[in-house]
Structure formats: C-alpha cells, structure tokens
Amino acid sequence: MNQVPNPATTAVLLLAHGSPDSVDQVPEFLLRVTGGRPLPPESIQEIQHRYGLIGHSPLTELTRKQAELLAQKLTLKVYVGMRNWHPYIADAVRTMTADGIRRTTVICLAPQNSRTSVGLYRAALAKENPAFTTDFIESWHDHPLLIQAFAEKLRARRPADVPTLFTAHSVPQRTVTDGDPYELQAKETAALVAKRAGLGSEDWTFAFQSQGMAGGPWLGPTVEDKILSLKQNGDNAVFIQPIGFLCDHVEVLYDIDIAFKQFAEKQGMDLTRAESLNDSPLLTAALADLASRFA
C-alpha cells in the first residue's frame, strides 16, 4: 500500500514545450528550439508572421492554469518547466530544490512518447541533476480519462455527418524508423477517441500536422492531403480534432484555425475543430491519476 505523500516534500512537475511571450522574442525562442542552429531569415519571418496573426500564444498561461487546477485536486505543489522558454526546466528545478522537494512525479504535457519531445524533456531534466527523486511518466496516450476528455470535446462540436480528421504534430521520419513509438501511439489515441465518441471506421481519418521546414522528410500524410482526399470523396466539410495537444497554442490557433481553414475554403469545404482541452476537469483528473500512481 502506498504511503500518504508528505505535501511539504512531494510534488508534481509538468513539462511542456514553451512559447515566446511576444513576436519580438520569436528569434531567441527558435534558437532554443534548434539548439542554437540558426534558421534562414525567411523562416524566422514566417513564424513571426504566424505569431503576429494570432496575437499571442496562450500556452504558458494555460499550462500554469492546468498546474493550478491539478494542485487544487491533489493538495500538492505542482511546478511547471518549459524546455524552450520561461519558466525553463532549470528554473523549476532550482525552485523545487529551494522549497525542499524530495520526490516528484514528472508528467510531460505531450501524451504520446517521442524522442523529439518526451525524450528531449527527460534529457533536459536530467541535465539539471535534480537533488530530488523523480518518477518520470514516459507516455499516457491511452489513459481512459484523457480519451474521455477528447471524446467529450468531439461530441460537443462535431457537426452531424461530417468526417473527423484527428491530428498530431509531425516528427522527422528518421525518428520513427529508428523505433520511436510516437506514430503508433498517436494513431492509437485517435482510434480510442473515435471509439469512445461512437464513430465508425468510415467516419474518421488521421493526419500529421505542422511538419518542419527543414531536416529531411517528416511524418505524413499531411492535413492538406487529407482535405483533398475528403473532397475527392464528395465531402464538403471536415471536423478536426488535434489529439497530440492539450491546450491552445500556435499549432492550433494558426495552423488549424487560419492556415488549414483557408486551405479548406479554397477547396470549397467548411472546416471546424474541437475545442482544446485547456482547463478540462477530465484532463485534470487524468493528470491527478497519473501523479497518484507514484505518490
């Protein structure tokens, strides 16, 4: 039987990608993402343009809100560490050490395990050599409460008789050919959500979105390819649900709400999407269940 955790020394650490607070910070942010490798000026300008169109990425605020809700449910301290922007993972580790934390459950806010996300978060945490014990959750792509949360959002907004297109962030093709579980886990999440929402196999499909601008081939099919395929099938609308993201940010607010929507409109198709999980009580419950397994 697990011992009751000491709230003074036990905590949860949520890890996420991070996002710049303003358009002016995009160049510095991108250097963090690429590990210091400069990008072509036109690539930087394009990403600044995207951030400018959405005004601001709410990723940091929403992640902090998710941490706040989880802390209330667990009555434990919950910290946030970002790999590529403030508050950095190193900042979180220093604060936790100063607070006397001795044991923490580490949860990546990327449910599907990939060496390009979860693997990099774990390496960034290990680099800080934390003085406290860490129980690192590798993946939770099939957690029943996560699946229920996505299915709830799908049922709330999906128009009747409109095909659903599930999406997850693409990763370089070389990572999956080397045995990375990400592709299989992303597709499994989609299948589980579809089943929970009562969709038949003919009612949904899957694509990878937000492919990188460089670095060789990335996982597909793309969203654009799937939209064209649905059009050829006689559909005049598509409903998107991203199942690799837990809150609104540029890949949702620009890639889906602006770029994919405009692409669909040019094909004579209407595009809508599911609301992001954001502060979903079911998401909070899923995170709490994960944390309690190691408490």
Disulfide bonds with the S-S distance in Angstrom:
none
